[in-house]
Amino acid sequence: MSLIKSISGIRGTIGGRPGEGLSPLDIVKFTAAYARFIKENTTRKTNVIVVGRDARLSGSMVSDLVTATLAGMGFDVVNIGLASTPTTEIAVVMEKACGGIILTASHNPMQWNALKLLNENGEFLNAEQGQKVLEYAADDDYTFATVENLGHVYKNDTYTRRHIEEVLNLKLVDTEAIRNADFTVAVDAVNSVGGVIIPQLLRALGVKNIIELNCEANGKFAHTPEPIPENLTQIADLMREGRADVGFVVDPDVDRLAIVMENGEMFVEEYTLVAVADYVLSHTPGATVSNLSSSRALRDVTVAHGCTYSAAAVGEVNVVAKMKETGAVIGGEGNGGVIYPEAHYGRDALVGVALFLTLLAKSGKKVSELKAGYPPYSIAKNKIELTPDINVDAILEAMKKKYASEKITDIDGVKIDFEDCWVHLRKSNTEPIIRIYAEASTMDKADALALDIKEVIAGLA
């Protein structure tokens, strides 16, 4: 059993002893700690917290515990049921709520679940705020409401529709162009909430021909849910048969978007943001932001538009902070996460789908032809499993010294920028691993760079 308590929330496998797996006691403890934090820090007068969940098998049980605990802490709860992460974020804003909790373990397998914590702006808590919640939970430092001050739970199933309406109203989304293009679109939603919301969005955009794969929101994931090439063989095979113009794949909570080209090859997750940013910048020039582990291609496209690119530490909250600081018009993460402030400050696969289809329709090109127009990079994503005897901080410090002659960025682990490639080393917030991302002009070169770095680390450990 696994339980990971971090500033970004609590994540674990369902069951086990308290403190070892994500048990009901852990869910109640962490929810109560979050409720205390919100009570002390919100500026809202509504006393409302929004709760949404993906379609995991444990979702209903976890939702019952979370909503009851929030009511027990004196909050009224708007339970929006099956909903994507960005839908829940939007609901917090529309409800003028004090905060929100999203029940999803994102790309983790179905035995996992998690509580992701939002502030009153529908954005994730920052590191300092998350740390305070952890402290309250560790000390059991919260007080439940008396009987006359208990909260109430209200159900509201309108937010999927309202989220879609928000996307349709974006100025750069052209439903007429999409409708006239008469696309056939394949969708793989891994049997989670994306199977509900993505087909609805496509129909609202004017797509008449939709091929649905794994779109039954029953939580029985048809394949490993992370939308990376090795997990997407089913939709890739369908595309190779020439049955669709484009394929979209989302993770269980629909904040990441992967695209499959008409020839069955991956557009590559990194290029979801690159393509959408290219379209946005062509109409609204401005700054862009991605995290340190994302492709240089966004920087290159941004510069080509005469605009400025900035890098942020890994994590949506860090990217959002840098976007606000720089006034970015588009940003996100190389894992297929598109953040478009015109919609809201959160990764949103719906926004990605709508903007990409508009770009595709207006370009008159095939998806593979679009991809060929972007700077060619390949990222090798490796990891080192952590053991108790590995001193991550010492390793990172040693790497900084060894490569001191190169450009070093240490706001999040250590990133080493060489002239024609880069490598980024950081400890994961959600898994007991060191992530090693390396990018070069070809996958062979990226793999070789990652292997060299792993050998150097092995010599230091």
Order of alpha helices (4+ residues) and beta strands (2+ residues): beta-beta-alpha-beta-alpha-beta-alpha-beta-beta-alpha-beta-alpha-alpha-beta-alpha-beta-alpha-beta-beta-alpha-beta-alpha-beta-alpha-beta-beta-alpha-alpha-beta-alpha-beta-beta-beta-beta-alpha
